[in-house]
Amino acid sequence: MSKRKNFKVFDNGGKSFDRYTVALPGREHGASPGYDMCLSLSSNPESPTGVSQFSDCKIGKHLGKKIPYAKLPKNIRNHVQKRLSE
């Protein structure tokens, strides 16, 4: 997935059920003006009780620590790729 370098990835360390946020800044995904499109994910987004939800978000400290895309667990990276190709 060549465009992943444009992602901004955040990990809040498990402070909420949607631990990970993958922001798609500067991309046209229908986000409201002044916001970015974000994909919020739990640690197991494909579970029936997991979270995998697109929404608008403001990038900031409240999303957690910024991490490299490669630091996401493999199951999360695979899920992000699948969701973005839908």
RODO-2510 file (C-alpha; in nm, 4 decimals, decimal comma):
residues 86
     n   res          X          Y          Z
     1     m     0,0000     0,0000     0,0000
     2     s     0,2063     0,2871    -0,1291
     3     k     0,0049     0,5738     0,0169
     4     r     0,0466     0,4664     0,3788
     5     k     0,3292     0,7176     0,4234
     6     n     0,0577     0,9853     0,4262
     7     f    -0,1138     0,8283     0,7257
     8     k    -0,0789     0,9706     1,0728
     9     v    -0,1133     0,6906     1,3245
    10     f    -0,1886     0,7329     1,6942
    11     d    -0,1929     0,4871     1,9851
    12     n    -0,3557     0,5926     2,3106
    13     g    -0,2064     0,2952     2,4949
    14     g    -0,5455     0,1397     2,5650
    15     k    -0,7040     0,4379     2,7418
    16     s    -1,0156     0,3747     2,5338
    17     f    -1,1588     0,0771     2,3469
    18     d    -1,0701     0,2425     2,0157
    19     r    -0,7000     0,2397     2,0988
    20     y    -0,5669     0,3183     1,7502
    21     t    -0,6508     0,6056     1,5170
    22     v    -0,5334     0,6170     1,1575
    23     a    -0,5780     0,9702     1,0251
    24     l    -0,5914     1,0393     0,6532
    25     p    -0,4881     1,4067     0,6450
    26     g    -0,5112     1,6038     0,3277
    27     r    -0,7102     1,3364     0,1501
    28     e    -1,0547     1,3778     0,0068
    29     h    -1,2695     1,1338     0,2037
    30     g    -1,5687     1,3516     0,2763
    31     a    -1,4466     1,4900     0,6088
    32     s    -1,6014     1,8110     0,7350
    33     p    -1,4031     2,1332     0,6789
    34     g    -1,1217     2,1652     0,9342
    35     y    -1,1256     1,7932     1,0122
    36     d    -0,9521     1,4834     0,8808
    37     m    -1,1033     1,1467     0,7998
    38     c    -0,9992     0,8966     1,0646
    39     l    -1,0347     0,5251     1,1154
    40     s    -1,0689     0,4307     1,4837
    41     l    -0,9707     0,0761     1,5713
    42     s    -0,9699    -0,1554     1,8686
    43     s    -0,6919    -0,4111     1,9175
    44     n    -0,9029    -0,6725     1,7386
    45     p    -1,1169    -0,4809     1,4891
    46     e    -1,2469    -0,7900     1,3108
    47     s    -1,3989    -0,9382     1,6258
    48     p    -1,7788    -0,9097     1,6589
    49     t    -1,7114    -0,6899     1,9632
    50     g    -1,4267    -0,4957     1,7990
    51     v    -1,4232    -0,1401     1,6664
    52     s    -1,3444    -0,0296     1,3115
    53     q    -1,5186     0,2976     1,2366
    54     f    -1,4553     0,5882     1,0037
    55     s    -1,5295     0,9351     1,1379
    56     d    -1,4134     1,2949     1,1238
    57     c    -1,1515     1,3908     1,3788
    58     k    -0,9173     1,6683     1,4811
    59     i    -0,5587     1,5539     1,5068
    60     g    -0,4132     1,6240     1,8481
    61     k    -0,2713     1,4875     2,1721
    62     h    -0,6107     1,3507     2,2709
    63     l    -0,5601     1,0731     2,0107
    64     g    -0,2512     0,9439     2,1905
    65     k     0,1115     0,9102     2,0927
    66     k     0,2003     0,9379     1,7244
    67     i     0,3633     0,6157     1,6056
    68     p     0,4987     0,4928     1,2715
    69     y     0,2522     0,2917     1,0613
    70     a     0,4950    -0,0026     1,0766
    71     k     0,4580    -0,0114     1,4579
    72     l     0,0904    -0,1036     1,4295
    73     p     0,0287    -0,4730     1,4971
    74     k     0,0164    -0,6764     1,1760
    75     n    -0,3544    -0,7561     1,2180
    76     i    -0,4301    -0,3827     1,2409
    77     r    -0,2211    -0,2992     0,9319
    78     n    -0,3957    -0,5747     0,7354
    79     h    -0,7344    -0,4489     0,8502
    80     v    -0,6528    -0,0870     0,7553
    81     q    -0,5497    -0,1976     0,4077
    82     k    -0,8711    -0,3977     0,3704
    83     r    -1,0925    -0,1105     0,4891
    84     l    -0,9249     0,1429     0,2603
    85     s    -0,9687    -0,0826    -0,0408
    86     e    -1,3466    -0,1244     0,0151
***
